[in-house]
Amino acid sequence: MKEKFKLLKKALKEWHVTHTQNLSAKISALKDKQTVFDEKGEKEALTEDEVMELHDISVNIHSLSRLNTSICWQ
């Protein structure tokens, strides 16, 4: 049982590192991508793929912002 807890602890630490570190940098990078798409959209029509990617970027910004807020509250 003790070994299982050690493995679980290791897995949780790895998850924490990959999902919560540098959230502000990840959000900033996504906002930069969003700005590029917004500027392109002002000049010309975006393709369907670009519109879907822009939507995904917005969703990711929102979810990372919520995660960051949750971590700050904790």
mmCIF file of the N, C-alpha and C atoms, coordinates in Angstrom:
data_MODEL
# 
_entry.id   MODEL 
# 
loop_
_atom_site.group_PDB 
_atom_site.id 
_atom_site.type_symbol 
_atom_site.label_atom_id 
_atom_site.label_alt_id 
_atom_site.label_comp_id 
_atom_site.label_asym_id 
_atom_site.label_entity_id 
_atom_site.label_seq_id 
_atom_site.pdbx_PDB_ins_code 
_atom_site.Cartn_x 
_atom_site.Cartn_y 
_atom_site.Cartn_z 
_atom_site.occupancy 
_atom_site.B_iso_or_equiv 
_atom_site.pdbx_formal_charge 
_atom_site.auth_seq_id 
_atom_site.auth_comp_id 
_atom_site.auth_asym_id 
_atom_site.auth_atom_id 
_atom_site.pdbx_PDB_model_num 
ATOM 1   N N  . MET A 1 1  ? 0.825   -1.187 0.000   1.00 0.00 ? 1  MET A N  1 
ATOM 2   C CA . MET A 1 1  ? 0.000   0.000  0.000   1.00 0.00 ? 1  MET A CA 1 
ATOM 3   C C  . MET A 1 1  ? 0.872   1.255  0.000   1.00 0.00 ? 1  MET A C  1 
ATOM 4   N N  . LYS A 1 2  ? 1.948   1.200  0.769   1.00 0.00 ? 2  LYS A N  1 
ATOM 5   C CA . LYS A 1 2  ? 2.852   2.346  0.860   1.00 0.00 ? 2  LYS A CA 1 
ATOM 6   C C  . LYS A 1 2  ? 3.471   2.647  -0.508  1.00 0.00 ? 2  LYS A C  1 
ATOM 7   N N  . GLU A 1 3  ? 3.827   1.624  -1.241  1.00 0.00 ? 3  GLU A N  1 
ATOM 8   C CA . GLU A 1 3  ? 4.417   1.800  -2.564  1.00 0.00 ? 3  GLU A CA 1 
ATOM 9   C C  . GLU A 1 3  ? 3.411   2.412  -3.551  1.00 0.00 ? 3  GLU A C  1 
ATOM 10  N N  . LYS A 1 4  ? 2.161   2.014  -3.421  1.00 0.00 ? 4  LYS A N  1 
ATOM 11  C CA . LYS A 1 4  ? 1.122   2.577  -4.292  1.00 0.00 ? 4  LYS A CA 1 
ATOM 12  C C  . LYS A 1 4  ? 0.961   4.069  -4.042  1.00 0.00 ? 4  LYS A C  1 
ATOM 13  N N  . PHE A 1 5  ? 1.025   4.485  -2.779  1.00 0.00 ? 5  PHE A N  1 
ATOM 14  C CA . PHE A 1 5  ? 0.926   5.901  -2.450  1.00 0.00 ? 5  PHE A CA 1 
ATOM 15  C C  . PHE A 1 5  ? 2.125   6.672  -2.997  1.00 0.00 ? 5  PHE A C  1 
ATOM 16  N N  . LYS A 1 6  ? 3.295   6.070  -2.963  1.00 0.00 ? 6  LYS A N  1 
ATOM 17  C CA . LYS A 1 6  ? 4.476   6.724  -3.521  1.00 0.00 ? 6  LYS A CA 1 
ATOM 18  C C  . LYS A 1 6  ? 4.319   6.933  -5.020  1.00 0.00 ? 6  LYS A C  1 
ATOM 19  N N  . LEU A 1 7  ? 3.810   5.915  -5.719  1.00 0.00 ? 7  LEU A N  1 
ATOM 20  C CA . LEU A 1 7  ? 3.592   6.033  -7.156  1.00 0.00 ? 7  LEU A CA 1 
ATOM 21  C C  . LEU A 1 7  ? 2.532   7.082  -7.470  1.00 0.00 ? 7  LEU A C  1 
ATOM 22  N N  . LEU A 1 8  ? 1.491   7.107  -6.663  1.00 0.00 ? 8  LEU A N  1 
ATOM 23  C CA . LEU A 1 8  ? 0.436   8.092  -6.848  1.00 0.00 ? 8  LEU A CA 1 
ATOM 24  C C  . LEU A 1 8  ? 0.974   9.499  -6.614  1.00 0.00 ? 8  LEU A C  1 
ATOM 25  N N  . LYS A 1 9  ? 1.778   9.664  -5.590  1.00 0.00 ? 9  LYS A N  1 
ATOM 26  C CA . LYS A 1 9  ? 2.371   10.968 -5.284  1.00 0.00 ? 9  LYS A CA 1 
ATOM 27  C C  . LYS A 1 9  ? 3.237   11.451 -6.451  1.00 0.00 ? 9  LYS A C  1 
ATOM 28  N N  . LYS A 1 10 ? 4.024   10.550 -7.011  1.00 0.00 ? 10 LYS A N  1 
ATOM 29  C CA . LYS A 1 10 ? 4.879   10.894 -8.143  1.00 0.00 ? 10 LYS A CA 1 
ATOM 30  C C  . LYS A 1 10 ? 4.035   11.311 -9.345  1.00 0.00 ? 10 LYS A C  1 
ATOM 31  N N  . ALA A 1 11 ? 2.983   10.555 -9.622  1.00 0.00 ? 11 ALA A N  1 
ATOM 32  C CA . ALA A 1 11 ? 2.102   10.863 -10.755 1.00 0.00 ? 11 ALA A CA 1 
ATOM 33  C C  . ALA A 1 11 ? 1.413   12.210 -10.562 1.00 0.00 ? 11 ALA A C  1 
ATOM 34  N N  . LEU A 1 12 ? 0.975   12.495 -9.347  1.00 0.00 ? 12 LEU A N  1 
ATOM 35  C CA . LEU A 1 12 ? 0.325   13.773 -9.075  1.00 0.00 ? 12 LEU A CA 1 
ATOM 36  C C  . LEU A 1 12 ? 1.299   14.942 -9.218  1.00 0.00 ? 12 LEU A C  1 
ATOM 37  N N  . LYS A 1 13 ? 2.522   14.759 -8.785  1.00 0.00 ? 13 LYS A N  1 
ATOM 38  C CA . LYS A 1 13 ? 3.528   15.816 -8.943  1.00 0.00 ? 13 LYS A CA 1 
ATOM 39  C C  . LYS A 1 13 ? 3.788   16.097 -10.421 1.00 0.00 ? 13 LYS A C  1 
ATOM 40  N N  . GLU A 1 14 ? 3.905   15.038 -11.217 1.00 0.00 ? 14 GLU A N  1 
ATOM 41  C CA . GLU A 1 14 ? 4.126   15.214 -12.655 1.00 0.00 ? 14 GLU A CA 1 
ATOM 42  C C  . GLU A 1 14 ? 2.940   15.928 -13.296 1.00 0.00 ? 14 GLU A C  1 
ATOM 43  N N  . TRP A 1 15 ? 1.741   15.539 -12.910 1.00 0.00 ? 15 TRP A N  1 
ATOM 44  C CA . TRP A 1 15 ? 0.545   16.203 -13.448 1.00 0.00 ? 15 TRP A CA 1 
ATOM 45  C C  . TRP A 1 15 ? 0.547   17.677 -13.069 1.00 0.00 ? 15 TRP A C  1 
ATOM 46  N N  . HIS A 1 16 ? 0.883   17.971 -11.835 1.00 0.00 ? 16 HIS A N  1 
ATOM 47  C CA . HIS A 1 16 ? 0.909   19.352 -11.351 1.00 0.00 ? 16 HIS A CA 1 
ATOM 48  C C  . HIS A 1 16 ? 1.895   20.186 -12.166 1.00 0.00 ? 16 HIS A C  1 
ATOM 49  N N  . VAL A 1 17 ? 3.064   19.629 -12.418 1.00 0.00 ? 17 VAL A N  1 
ATOM 50  C CA . VAL A 1 17 ? 4.082   20.355 -13.171 1.00 0.00 ? 17 VAL A CA 1 
ATOM 51  C C  . VAL A 1 17 ? 3.603   20.633 -14.588 1.00 0.00 ? 17 VAL A C  1 
ATOM 52  N N  . THR A 1 18 ? 3.028   19.657 -15.241 1.00 0.00 ? 18 THR A N  1 
ATOM 53  C CA . THR A 1 18 ? 2.625   19.836 -16.635 1.00 0.00 ? 18 THR A CA 1 
ATOM 54  C C  . THR A 1 18 ? 1.373   20.694 -16.791 1.00 0.00 ? 18 THR A C  1 
ATOM 55  N N  . HIS A 1 19 ? 0.513   20.741 -15.789 1.00 0.00 ? 19 HIS A N  1 
ATOM 56  C CA . HIS A 1 19 ? -0.754  21.444 -15.943 1.00 0.00 ? 19 HIS A CA 1 
ATOM 57  C C  . HIS A 1 19 ? -0.842  22.784 -15.229 1.00 0.00 ? 19 HIS A C  1 
ATOM 58  N N  . THR A 1 20 ? 0.010   23.045 -14.269 1.00 0.00 ? 20 THR A N  1 
ATOM 59  C CA . THR A 1 20 ? -0.173  24.270 -13.497 1.00 0.00 ? 20 THR A CA 1 
ATOM 60  C C  . THR A 1 20 ? 1.014   25.211 -13.508 1.00 0.00 ? 20 THR A C  1 
ATOM 61  N N  . GLN A 1 21 ? 2.192   24.743 -13.869 1.00 0.00 ? 21 GLN A N  1 
ATOM 62  C CA . GLN A 1 21 ? 3.325   25.657 -13.877 1.00 0.00 ? 21 GLN A CA 1 
ATOM 63  C C  . GLN A 1 21 ? 3.286   26.534 -15.116 1.00 0.00 ? 21 GLN A C  1 
ATOM 64  N N  . ASN A 1 22 ? 3.713   27.752 -14.940 1.00 0.00 ? 22 ASN A N  1 
ATOM 65  C CA . ASN A 1 22 ? 3.784   28.735 -16.025 1.00 0.00 ? 22 ASN A CA 1 
ATOM 66  C C  . ASN A 1 22 ? 2.434   28.998 -16.677 1.00 0.00 ? 22 ASN A C  1 
ATOM 67  N N  . LEU A 1 23 ? 1.392   29.018 -15.875 1.00 0.00 ? 23 LEU A N  1 
ATOM 68  C CA . LEU A 1 23 ? 0.065   29.285 -16.440 1.00 0.00 ? 23 LEU A CA 1 
ATOM 69  C C  . LEU A 1 23 ? 0.008   30.667 -17.073 1.00 0.00 ? 23 LEU A C  1 
ATOM 70  N N  . SER A 1 24 ? 0.615   31.647 -16.420 1.00 0.00 ? 24 SER A N  1 
ATOM 71  C CA . SER A 1 24 ? 0.572   32.994 -16.978 1.00 0.00 ? 24 SER A CA 1 
ATOM 72  C C  . SER A 1 24 ? 1.298   33.058 -18.319 1.00 0.00 ? 24 SER A C  1 
ATOM 73  N N  . ALA A 1 25 ? 2.390   32.319 -18.462 1.00 0.00 ? 25 ALA A N  1 
ATOM 74  C CA . ALA A 1 25 ? 3.106   32.293 -19.741 1.00 0.00 ? 25 ALA A CA 1 
ATOM 75  C C  . ALA A 1 25 ? 2.267   31.607 -20.817 1.00 0.00 ? 25 ALA A C  1 
ATOM 76  N N  . LYS A 1 26 ? 1.590   30.528 -20.440 1.00 0.00 ? 26 LYS A N  1 
ATOM 77  C CA . LYS A 1 26 ? 0.727   29.824 -21.398 1.00 0.00 ? 26 LYS A CA 1 
ATOM 78  C C  . LYS A 1 26 ? -0.423  30.725 -21.840 1.00 0.00 ? 26 LYS A C  1 
ATOM 79  N N  . ILE A 1 27 ? -1.020  31.431 -20.886 1.00 0.00 ? 27 ILE A N  1 
ATOM 80  C CA . ILE A 1 27 ? -2.130  32.338 -21.201 1.00 0.00 ? 27 ILE A CA 1 
ATOM 81  C C  . ILE A 1 27 ? -1.639  33.460 -22.108 1.00 0.00 ? 27 ILE A C  1 
ATOM 82  N N  . SER A 1 28 ? -0.477  33.995 -21.796 1.00 0.00 ? 28 SER A N  1 
ATOM 83  C CA . SER A 1 28 ? 0.097   35.075 -22.604 1.00 0.00 ? 28 SER A CA 1 
ATOM 84  C C  . SER A 1 28 ? 0.372   34.621 -24.033 1.00 0.00 ? 28 SER A C  1 
ATOM 85  N N  . ALA A 1 29 ? 0.911   33.420 -24.185 1.00 0.00 ? 29 ALA A N  1 
ATOM 86  C CA . ALA A 1 29 ? 1.186   32.896 -25.525 1.00 0.00 ? 29 ALA A CA 1 
ATOM 87  C C  . ALA A 1 29 ? -0.111  32.707 -26.316 1.00 0.00 ? 29 ALA A C  1 
ATOM 88  N N  . LEU A 1 30 ? -1.145  32.219 -25.647 1.00 0.00 ? 30 LEU A N  1 
ATOM 89  C CA . LEU A 1 30 ? -2.438  32.051 -26.320 1.00 0.00 ? 30 LEU A CA 1 
ATOM 90  C C  . LEU A 1 30 ? -3.036  33.393 -26.714 1.00 0.00 ? 30 LEU A C  1 
ATOM 91  N N  . LYS A 1 31 ? -2.882  34.392 -25.850 1.00 0.00 ? 31 LYS A N  1 
ATOM 92  C CA . LYS A 1 31 ? -3.394  35.729 -26.179 1.00 0.00 ? 31 LYS A CA 1 
ATOM 93  C C  . LYS A 1 31 ? -2.651  36.319 -27.373 1.00 0.00 ? 31 LYS A C  1 
ATOM 94  N N  . ASP A 1 32 ? -1.354  36.046 -27.457 1.00 0.00 ? 32 ASP A N  1 
ATOM 95  C CA . ASP A 1 32 ? -0.584  36.509 -28.615 1.00 0.00 ? 32 ASP A CA 1 
ATOM 96  C C  . ASP A 1 32 ? -1.092  35.863 -29.897 1.00 0.00 ? 32 ASP A C  1 
ATOM 97  N N  . LYS A 1 33 ? -1.357  34.558 -29.850 1.00 0.00 ? 33 LYS A N  1 
ATOM 98  C CA . LYS A 1 33 ? -1.916  33.866 -31.019 1.00 0.00 ? 33 LYS A CA 1 
ATOM 99  C C  . LYS A 1 33 ? -3.270  34.439 -31.389 1.00 0.00 ? 33 LYS A C  1 
ATOM 100 N N  . GLN A 1 34 ? -4.077  34.733 -30.361 1.00 0.00 ? 34 GLN A N  1 
ATOM 101 C CA . GLN A 1 34 ? -5.406  35.283 -30.596 1.00 0.00 ? 34 GLN A CA 1 
ATOM 102 C C  . GLN A 1 34 ? -5.294  36.650 -31.280 1.00 0.00 ? 34 GLN A C  1 
ATOM 103 N N  . THR A 1 35 ? -4.341  37.443 -30.864 1.00 0.00 ? 35 THR A N  1 
ATOM 104 C CA . THR A 1 35 ? -4.134  38.759 -31.467 1.00 0.00 ? 35 THR A CA 1 
ATOM 105 C C  . THR A 1 35 ? -3.760  38.631 -32.938 1.00 0.00 ? 35 THR A C  1 
ATOM 106 N N  . VAL A 1 36 ? -2.919  37.669 -33.258 1.00 0.00 ? 36 VAL A N  1 
ATOM 107 C CA . VAL A 1 36 ? -2.521  37.445 -34.647 1.00 0.00 ? 36 VAL A CA 1 
ATOM 108 C C  . VAL A 1 36 ? -3.746  37.106 -35.500 1.00 0.00 ? 36 VAL A C  1 
ATOM 109 N N  . PHE A 1 37 ? -4.579  36.217 -34.990 1.00 0.00 ? 37 PHE A N  1 
ATOM 110 C CA . PHE A 1 37 ? -5.787  35.851 -35.735 1.00 0.00 ? 37 PHE A CA 1 
ATOM 111 C C  . PHE A 1 37 ? -6.747  37.033 -35.850 1.00 0.00 ? 37 PHE A C  1 
ATOM 112 N N  . ASP A 1 38 ? -6.867  37.829 -34.789 1.00 0.00 ? 38 ASP A N  1 
ATOM 113 C CA . ASP A 1 38 ? -7.746  39.001 -34.836 1.00 0.00 ? 38 ASP A CA 1 
ATOM 114 C C  . ASP A 1 38 ? -7.273  40.001 -35.889 1.00 0.00 ? 38 ASP A C  1 
ATOM 115 N N  . GLU A 1 39 ? -5.967  40.235 -35.930 1.00 0.00 ? 39 GLU A N  1 
ATOM 116 C CA . GLU A 1 39 ? -5.422  41.174 -36.917 1.00 0.00 ? 39 GLU A CA 1 
ATOM 117 C C  . GLU A 1 39 ? -5.615  40.644 -38.335 1.00 0.00 ? 39 GLU A C  1 
ATOM 118 N N  . LYS A 1 40 ? -5.406  39.360 -38.521 1.00 0.00 ? 40 LYS A N  1 
ATOM 119 C CA . LYS A 1 40 ? -5.610  38.760 -39.840 1.00 0.00 ? 40 LYS A CA 1 
ATOM 120 C C  . LYS A 1 40 ? -7.078  38.837 -40.238 1.00 0.00 ? 40 LYS A C  1 
ATOM 121 N N  . GLY A 1 41 ? -7.970  38.605 -39.253 1.00 0.00 ? 41 GLY A N  1 
ATOM 122 C CA . GLY A 1 41 ? -9.401  38.655 -39.519 1.00 0.00 ? 41 GLY A CA 1 
ATOM 123 C C  . GLY A 1 41 ? -9.882  40.040 -39.893 1.00 0.00 ? 41 GLY A C  1 
ATOM 124 N N  . GLU A 1 42 ? -9.188  41.080 -39.432 1.00 0.00 ? 42 GLU A N  1 
ATOM 125 C CA . GLU A 1 42 ? -9.563  42.446 -39.807 1.00 0.00 ? 42 GLU A CA 1 
ATOM 126 C C  . GLU A 1 42 ? -9.191  42.746 -41.256 1.00 0.00 ? 42 GLU A C  1 
ATOM 127 N N  . LYS A 1 43 ? -8.134  42.107 -41.745 1.00 0.00 ? 43 LYS A N  1 
ATOM 128 C CA . LYS A 1 43 ? -7.654  42.368 -43.102 1.00 0.00 ? 43 LYS A CA 1 
ATOM 129 C C  . LYS A 1 43 ? -8.351  41.501 -44.139 1.00 0.00 ? 43 LYS A C  1 
ATOM 130 N N  . GLU A 1 44 ? -8.623  40.243 -43.783 1.00 0.00 ? 44 GLU A N  1 
ATOM 131 C CA . GLU A 1 44 ? -9.220  39.299 -44.725 1.00 0.00 ? 44 GLU A CA 1 
ATOM 132 C C  . GLU A 1 44 ? -10.053 38.273 -43.960 1.00 0.00 ? 44 GLU A C  1 
ATOM 133 N N  . ALA A 1 45 ? -10.853 37.560 -44.689 1.00 0.00 ? 45 ALA A N  1 
ATOM 134 C CA . ALA A 1 45 ? -11.698 36.546 -44.053 1.00 0.00 ? 45 ALA A CA 1 
ATOM 135 C C  . ALA A 1 45 ? -10.842 35.360 -43.613 1.00 0.00 ? 45 ALA A C  1 
ATOM 136 N N  . LEU A 1 46 ? -11.142 34.844 -42.424 1.00 0.00 ? 46 LEU A N  1 
ATOM 137 C CA . LEU A 1 46 ? -10.433 33.678 -41.913 1.00 0.00 ? 46 LEU A CA 1 
ATOM 138 C C  . LEU A 1 46 ? -11.038 32.408 -42.509 1.00 0.00 ? 46 LEU A C  1 
ATOM 139 N N  . THR A 1 47 ? -10.197 31.412 -42.685 1.00 0.00 ? 47 THR A N  1 
ATOM 140 C CA . THR A 1 47 ? -10.701 30.129 -43.175 1.00 0.00 ? 47 THR A CA 1 
ATOM 141 C C  . THR A 1 47 ? -11.451 29.432 -42.042 1.00 0.00 ? 47 THR A C  1 
ATOM 142 N N  . GLU A 1 48 ? -12.161 28.398 -42.389 1.00 0.00 ? 48 GLU A N  1 
ATOM 143 C CA . GLU A 1 48 ? -12.917 27.645 -41.389 1.00 0.00 ? 48 GLU A CA 1 
ATOM 144 C C  . GLU A 1 48 ? -11.992 27.062 -40.315 1.00 0.00 ? 48 GLU A C  1 
ATOM 145 N N  . ASP A 1 49 ? -10.845 26.547 -40.754 1.00 0.00 ? 49 ASP A N  1 
ATOM 146 C CA . ASP A 1 49 ? -9.878  25.991 -39.806 1.00 0.00 ? 49 ASP A CA 1 
ATOM 147 C C  . ASP A 1 49 ? -9.338  27.059 -38.857 1.00 0.00 ? 49 ASP A C  1 
ATOM 148 N N  . GLU A 1 50 ? -9.095  28.238 -39.397 1.00 0.00 ? 50 GLU A N  1 
ATOM 149 C CA . GLU A 1 50 ? -8.592  29.336 -38.560 1.00 0.00 ? 50 GLU A CA 1 
ATOM 150 C C  . GLU A 1 50 ? -9.644  29.790 -37.551 1.00 0.00 ? 50 GLU A C  1 
ATOM 151 N N  . VAL A 1 51 ? -10.889 29.815 -37.969 1.00 0.00 ? 51 VAL A N  1 
ATOM 152 C CA . VAL A 1 51 ? -11.968 30.184 -37.055 1.00 0.00 ? 51 VAL A CA 1 
ATOM 153 C C  . VAL A 1 51 ? -12.089 29.157 -35.934 1.00 0.00 ? 51 VAL A C  1 
ATOM 154 N N  . MET A 1 52 ? -11.975 27.877 -36.290 1.00 0.00 ? 52 MET A N  1 
ATOM 155 C CA . MET A 1 52 ? -12.045 26.833 -35.261 1.00 0.00 ? 52 MET A CA 1 
ATOM 156 C C  . MET A 1 52 ? -10.856 26.932 -34.309 1.00 0.00 ? 52 MET A C  1 
ATOM 157 N N  . GLU A 1 53 ? -9.671  27.220 -34.850 1.00 0.00 ? 53 GLU A N  1 
ATOM 158 C CA . GLU A 1 53 ? -8.483  27.357 -34.002 1.00 0.00 ? 53 GLU A CA 1 
ATOM 159 C C  . GLU A 1 53 ? -8.622  28.572 -33.085 1.00 0.00 ? 53 GLU A C  1 
ATOM 160 N N  . LEU A 1 54 ? -9.173  29.659 -33.605 1.00 0.00 ? 54 LEU A N  1 
ATOM 161 C CA . LEU A 1 54 ? -9.410  30.845 -32.783 1.00 0.00 ? 54 LEU A CA 1 
ATOM 162 C C  . LEU A 1 54 ? -10.391 30.531 -31.662 1.00 0.00 ? 54 LEU A C  1 
ATOM 163 N N  . HIS A 1 55 ? -11.409 29.766 -31.962 1.00 0.00 ? 55 HIS A N  1 
ATOM 164 C CA . HIS A 1 55 ? -12.370 29.354 -30.941 1.00 0.00 ? 55 HIS A CA 1 
ATOM 165 C C  . HIS A 1 55 ? -11.685 28.502 -29.879 1.00 0.00 ? 55 HIS A C  1 
ATOM 166 N N  . ASP A 1 56 ? -10.866 27.556 -30.310 1.00 0.00 ? 56 ASP A N  1 
ATOM 167 C CA . ASP A 1 56 ? -10.132 26.707 -29.364 1.00 0.00 ? 56 ASP A CA 1 
ATOM 168 C C  . ASP A 1 56 ? -9.196  27.530 -28.481 1.00 0.00 ? 56 ASP A C  1 
ATOM 169 N N  . ILE A 1 57 ? -8.562  28.521 -29.064 1.00 0.00 ? 57 ILE A N  1 
ATOM 170 C CA . ILE A 1 57 ? -7.678  29.392 -28.292 1.00 0.00 ? 57 ILE A CA 1 
ATOM 171 C C  . ILE A 1 57 ? -8.475  30.116 -27.212 1.00 0.00 ? 57 ILE A C  1 
ATOM 172 N N  . SER A 1 58 ? -9.632  30.638 -27.573 1.00 0.00 ? 58 SER A N  1 
ATOM 173 C CA . SER A 1 58 ? -10.473 31.344 -26.605 1.00 0.00 ? 58 SER A CA 1 
ATOM 174 C C  . SER A 1 58 ? -10.906 30.422 -25.466 1.00 0.00 ? 58 SER A C  1 
ATOM 175 N N  . VAL A 1 59 ? -11.284 29.209 -25.811 1.00 0.00 ? 59 VAL A N  1 
ATOM 176 C CA . VAL A 1 59 ? -11.697 28.234 -24.803 1.00 0.00 ? 59 VAL A CA 1 
ATOM 177 C C  . VAL A 1 59 ? -10.518 27.919 -23.872 1.00 0.00 ? 59 VAL A C  1 
ATOM 178 N N  . ASN A 1 60 ? -9.337  27.723 -24.452 1.00 0.00 ? 60 ASN A N  1 
ATOM 179 C CA . ASN A 1 60 ? -8.156  27.414 -23.647 1.00 0.00 ? 60 ASN A CA 1 
ATOM 180 C C  . ASN A 1 60 ? -7.773  28.568 -22.730 1.00 0.00 ? 60 ASN A C  1 
ATOM 181 N N  . ILE A 1 61 ? -7.864  29.795 -23.225 1.00 0.00 ? 61 ILE A N  1 
ATOM 182 C CA . ILE A 1 61 ? -7.572  30.957 -22.385 1.00 0.00 ? 61 ILE A CA 1 
ATOM 183 C C  . ILE A 1 61 ? -8.529  30.986 -21.198 1.00 0.00 ? 61 ILE A C  1 
ATOM 184 N N  . HIS A 1 62 ? -9.791  30.741 -21.479 1.00 0.00 ? 62 HIS A N  1 
ATOM 185 C CA . HIS A 1 62 ? -10.793 30.770 -20.413 1.00 0.00 ? 62 HIS A CA 1 
ATOM 186 C C  . HIS A 1 62 ? -10.531 29.681 -19.377 1.00 0.00 ? 62 HIS A C  1 
ATOM 187 N N  . SER A 1 63 ? -10.258 28.475 -19.826 1.00 0.00 ? 63 SER A N  1 
ATOM 188 C CA . SER A 1 63 ? -10.054 27.376 -18.876 1.00 0.00 ? 63 SER A CA 1 
ATOM 189 C C  . SER A 1 63 ? -8.761  27.563 -18.078 1.00 0.00 ? 63 SER A C  1 
ATOM 190 N N  . LEU A 1 64 ? -7.694  28.029 -18.723 1.00 0.00 ? 64 LEU A N  1 
ATOM 191 C CA . LEU A 1 64 ? -6.446  28.267 -17.989 1.00 0.00 ? 64 LEU A CA 1 
ATOM 192 C C  . LEU A 1 64 ? -6.595  29.416 -16.990 1.00 0.00 ? 64 LEU A C  1 
ATOM 193 N N  . SER A 1 65 ? -7.368  30.420 -17.358 1.00 0.00 ? 65 SER A N  1 
ATOM 194 C CA . SER A 1 65 ? -7.610  31.537 -16.438 1.00 0.00 ? 65 SER A CA 1 
ATOM 195 C C  . SER A 1 65 ? -8.390  31.071 -15.208 1.00 0.00 ? 65 SER A C  1 
ATOM 196 N N  . ARG A 1 66 ? -9.386  30.216 -15.439 1.00 0.00 ? 66 ARG A N  1 
ATOM 197 C CA . ARG A 1 66 ? -10.144 29.663 -14.305 1.00 0.00 ? 66 ARG A CA 1 
ATOM 198 C C  . ARG A 1 66 ? -9.247  28.821 -13.414 1.00 0.00 ? 66 ARG A C  1 
ATOM 199 N N  . LEU A 1 67 ? -8.388  28.011 -14.019 1.00 0.00 ? 67 LEU A N  1 
ATOM 200 C CA . LEU A 1 67 ? -7.464  27.180 -13.253 1.00 0.00 ? 67 LEU A CA 1 
ATOM 201 C C  . LEU A 1 67 ? -6.509  28.046 -12.445 1.00 0.00 ? 67 LEU A C  1 
ATOM 202 N N  . ASN A 1 68 ? -5.995  29.092 -13.057 1.00 0.00 ? 68 ASN A N  1 
ATOM 203 C CA . ASN A 1 68 ? -5.078  30.001 -12.369 1.00 0.00 ? 68 ASN A CA 1 
ATOM 204 C C  . ASN A 1 68 ? -5.768  30.678 -11.192 1.00 0.00 ? 68 ASN A C  1 
ATOM 205 N N  . THR A 1 69 ? -6.999  31.107 -11.395 1.00 0.00 ? 69 THR A N  1 
ATOM 206 C CA . THR A 1 69 ? -7.765  31.727 -10.310 1.00 0.00 ? 69 THR A CA 1 
ATOM 207 C C  . THR A 1 69 ? -8.007  30.750 -9.179  1.00 0.00 ? 69 THR A C  1 
ATOM 208 N N  . SER A 1 70 ? -8.343  29.528 -9.529  1.00 0.00 ? 70 SER A N  1 
ATOM 209 C CA . SER A 1 70 ? -8.570  28.502 -8.516  1.00 0.00 ? 70 SER A CA 1 
ATOM 210 C C  . SER A 1 70 ? -7.325  28.238 -7.707  1.00 0.00 ? 70 SER A C  1 
ATOM 211 N N  . ILE A 1 71 ? -6.188  28.167 -8.365  1.00 0.00 ? 71 ILE A N  1 
ATOM 212 C CA . ILE A 1 71 ? -4.934  27.941 -7.652  1.00 0.00 ? 71 ILE A CA 1 
ATOM 213 C C  . ILE A 1 71 ? -4.607  29.109 -6.736  1.00 0.00 ? 71 ILE A C  1 
ATOM 214 N N  . CYS A 1 72 ? -4.854  30.314 -7.212  1.00 0.00 ? 72 CYS A N  1 
ATOM 215 C CA . CYS A 1 72 ? -4.589  31.505 -6.379  1.00 0.00 ? 72 CYS A CA 1 
ATOM 216 C C  . CYS A 1 72 ? -5.462  31.513 -5.128  1.00 0.00 ? 72 CYS A C  1 
ATOM 217 N N  . TRP A 1 73 ? -6.705  31.085 -5.262  1.00 0.00 ? 73 TRP A N  1 
ATOM 218 C CA . TRP A 1 73 ? -7.597  31.049 -4.101  1.00 0.00 ? 73 TRP A CA 1 
ATOM 219 C C  . TRP A 1 73 ? -7.165  30.012 -3.095  1.00 0.00 ? 73 TRP A C  1 
ATOM 220 N N  . GLN A 1 74 ? -6.571  28.951 -3.562  1.00 0.00 ? 74 GLN A N  1 
ATOM 221 C CA . GLN A 1 74 ? -6.145  27.896 -2.655  1.00 0.00 ? 74 GLN A CA 1 
ATOM 222 C C  . GLN A 1 74 ? -4.918  28.339 -1.911  1.00 0.00 ? 74 GLN A C  1 
# 
